[in-house]
Each structure stands twice: as C-alpha cells, then as structure tokens.
Amino acid sequence: MPDRSRQQSGRDAEGQALAHLQQQG
C-alpha cells in the first residue's frame, strides 16, 4: 500500500513544519 506510506510521509513533513514554526514563533 504505497498510498498509505505516502500519506504518512506527508503528515510527518507537516508536523515537522508546524514544530519548526512553533519553535521560531
């Protein structure tokens, strides 16, 4: 199920970006 793997990767990237914004905030 490549679709599921891709979705997880996208969610990880979003979470990382959010964490970065919060740290900079």
ChimeraX commands (.cxc) that place a marker at each C-alpha (Angstrom):
marker #1 position 0.00,0.00,0.00 radius 0.5
marker #1 position 2.15,2.86,-1.30 radius 0.5
marker #1 position -0.71,5.30,-0.85 radius 0.5
marker #1 position -0.65,4.87,2.92 radius 0.5
marker #1 position 3.14,5.28,3.04 radius 0.5
marker #1 position 2.90,8.49,1.03 radius 0.5
marker #1 position 0.21,9.92,3.28 radius 0.5
marker #1 position 2.29,9.18,6.37 radius 0.5
marker #1 position 5.32,10.91,4.84 radius 0.5
marker #1 position 3.24,14.00,4.05 radius 0.5
marker #1 position 1.85,14.09,7.60 radius 0.5
marker #1 position 5.35,13.82,9.01 radius 0.5
marker #1 position 6.50,16.77,6.90 radius 0.5
marker #1 position 3.52,18.84,8.05 radius 0.5
marker #1 position 4.19,18.01,11.69 radius 0.5
marker #1 position 7.85,18.95,11.32 radius 0.5
marker #1 position 6.96,22.25,9.68 radius 0.5
marker #1 position 4.48,23.02,12.45 radius 0.5
marker #1 position 7.06,22.23,15.13 radius 0.5
marker #1 position 9.56,24.50,13.37 radius 0.5
marker #1 position 7.06,27.35,13.26 radius 0.5
marker #1 position 6.22,26.91,16.94 radius 0.5
marker #1 position 9.92,26.91,17.86 radius 0.5
marker #1 position 10.51,30.09,15.85 radius 0.5
marker #1 position 7.22,31.70,16.97 radius 0.5
marker link #1:1,2 radius 0.2
marker link #1:2,3 radius 0.2
marker link #1:3,4 radius 0.2
marker link #1:4,5 radius 0.2
marker link #1:5,6 radius 0.2
marker link #1:6,7 radius 0.2
marker link #1:7,8 radius 0.2
marker link #1:8,9 radius 0.2
marker link #1:9,10 radius 0.2
marker link #1:10,11 radius 0.2
marker link #1:11,12 radius 0.2
marker link #1:12,13 radius 0.2
marker link #1:13,14 radius 0.2
marker link #1:14,15 radius 0.2
marker link #1:15,16 radius 0.2
marker link #1:16,17 radius 0.2
marker link #1:17,18 radius 0.2
marker link #1:18,19 radius 0.2
marker link #1:19,20 radius 0.2
marker link #1:20,21 radius 0.2
marker link #1:21,22 radius 0.2
marker link #1:22,23 radius 0.2
marker link #1:23,24 radius 0.2
marker link #1:24,25 radius 0.2
view
